[in-house]
Amino acid sequence: MSDTPTRKIGSLSKRERKPGAIPPANDAAPTPPDTTSNTAIPVAAPTPQHESAARTEKKVQINATLPAEVRTRARAAYRAVGFTSGYESFSDLVAKAIEREVQRLELEHNNGSPFPGGETALSSGRPMTT
């Protein structure tokens, strides 16, 4: 009783697949590249990592308010070149930008040494002006 008729839909033609598209699961596996050739395959150089990125540090979330234009420009910059510039995430870009500014302030005002009191809570609310 295995005389099941083979069904075919004649009005549909096979669609062309876009370059780089993932093949359907029922397609045959692609043939592996020829490895007998002595042609060198170019490999991208590793992106330079900032000294602090190599360390495994505890991460904390911060809340900061900044101008909308700065946020927009930072996000656009990350989307455009963040990964190719060595940033692992948007948070990584923000952390490294803050670290560069803190290092500049330490060099300019504290002979390159960290300022004391980093774990002390900051004043909350709007800054007081004179």
C-alpha positions as CSV (number, residue, x, y, z in Angstrom):
1,M,0.0,0.0,0.0
2,S,2.9,2.3,-0.6
3,D,1.5,3.4,-4.0
4,T,1.3,7.0,-3.0
5,P,1.3,9.3,-6.0
6,T,4.1,11.9,-6.3
7,R,2.6,15.4,-6.2
8,K,4.1,18.3,-8.1
9,I,3.1,21.9,-8.3
10,G,3.7,23.0,-11.8
11,S,2.8,26.7,-11.6
12,L,5.6,27.7,-9.1
13,S,9.1,28.2,-10.2
14,K,12.2,27.8,-7.9
15,R,13.1,31.2,-6.4
16,E,16.6,32.5,-6.7
17,R,18.4,32.8,-3.4
18,K,20.0,36.1,-2.4
19,P,23.8,36.0,-2.0
20,G,24.8,35.2,1.6
21,A,21.3,33.9,2.4
22,I,21.0,30.9,4.7
23,P,20.1,27.8,2.7
24,P,17.0,25.8,3.6
25,A,17.5,22.8,5.8
26,N,16.6,20.4,2.9
27,D,19.4,21.7,0.6
28,A,22.6,19.7,0.3
29,A,25.5,20.9,2.4
30,P,27.9,23.2,0.5
31,T,31.1,21.7,-0.7
32,P,34.1,22.5,1.5
33,P,36.7,24.8,0.0
34,D,39.8,23.3,-1.7
35,T,42.5,23.0,1.0
36,T,45.1,21.5,-1.3
37,S,46.1,25.0,-2.7
38,N,49.0,26.8,-1.1
39,T,47.2,30.1,-1.5
40,A,47.3,32.2,1.7
41,I,44.0,33.4,3.1
42,P,44.2,37.0,4.3
43,V,43.3,37.3,8.0
44,A,42.4,40.7,9.6
45,A,44.9,41.9,12.2
46,P,43.5,41.8,15.8
47,T,42.0,45.1,16.9
48,P,44.0,46.8,19.6
49,Q,42.5,46.5,23.0
50,H,42.7,49.1,25.6
51,E,44.7,48.1,28.7
52,S,41.6,48.0,30.9
53,A,39.7,45.7,28.5
54,A,42.2,43.0,29.0
55,R,41.5,42.9,32.7
56,T,38.5,41.1,34.0
57,E,36.8,43.6,36.3
58,K,33.5,43.7,38.1
59,K,31.1,45.8,36.2
60,V,28.5,48.1,37.7
61,Q,25.6,49.9,36.1
62,I,25.5,53.7,36.3
63,N,22.9,56.3,35.7
64,A,23.8,59.6,34.1
65,T,21.9,62.2,32.3
66,L,23.5,63.8,29.2
67,P,22.4,65.9,26.3
68,A,20.2,64.1,23.7
69,E,22.5,65.2,20.9
70,V,25.6,63.6,22.6
71,R,23.7,60.3,23.1
72,T,22.5,60.3,19.5
73,R,26.0,61.0,18.1
74,A,27.6,58.4,20.4
75,R,25.1,55.7,19.3
76,A,25.5,56.7,15.6
77,A,29.3,56.5,16.0
78,Y,29.1,53.1,17.6
79,R,26.8,51.7,14.9
80,A,29.0,53.1,12.2
81,V,32.5,52.0,13.4
82,G,32.2,50.7,17.0
83,F,33.0,47.1,16.2
84,T,35.7,47.8,13.7
85,S,37.3,50.3,16.2
86,G,37.7,47.6,18.8
87,Y,34.6,48.3,21.0
88,E,32.8,45.1,22.1
89,S,29.6,46.9,22.9
90,F,28.1,50.4,23.3
91,S,28.8,50.1,27.1
92,D,32.4,49.4,26.2
93,L,32.6,52.6,24.2
94,V,31.1,54.6,27.0
95,A,33.3,53.0,29.6
96,K,36.5,53.7,27.6
97,A,35.4,57.3,26.9
98,I,34.9,57.9,30.6
99,E,38.2,56.2,31.5
100,R,40.1,58.5,29.0
101,E,38.6,61.6,30.6
102,V,39.3,60.4,34.1
103,Q,42.9,59.7,33.2
104,R,43.2,63.2,31.7
105,L,41.8,64.7,34.9
106,E,44.1,62.6,37.1
107,L,47.2,63.7,35.0
108,E,46.1,67.4,35.0
109,H,45.1,67.7,38.6
110,N,46.6,64.8,40.7
111,N,50.0,64.0,39.1
112,G,48.5,61.0,37.3
113,S,47.3,59.3,40.5
114,P,43.7,58.2,41.2
115,F,41.7,60.7,43.3
116,P,40.7,59.5,46.8
117,G,37.1,58.9,47.7
118,G,35.9,57.0,44.7
119,E,33.5,54.8,46.8
120,T,31.9,57.7,48.6
121,A,28.4,58.5,47.5
122,L,27.9,61.5,45.2
123,S,25.5,64.3,46.1
124,S,22.1,63.6,44.6
125,G,19.9,66.1,42.9
126,R,20.7,69.2,41.0
127,P,24.2,70.8,41.5
128,M,24.2,73.8,43.8
129,T,25.3,77.0,42.2
130,T,26.6,80.1,43.9
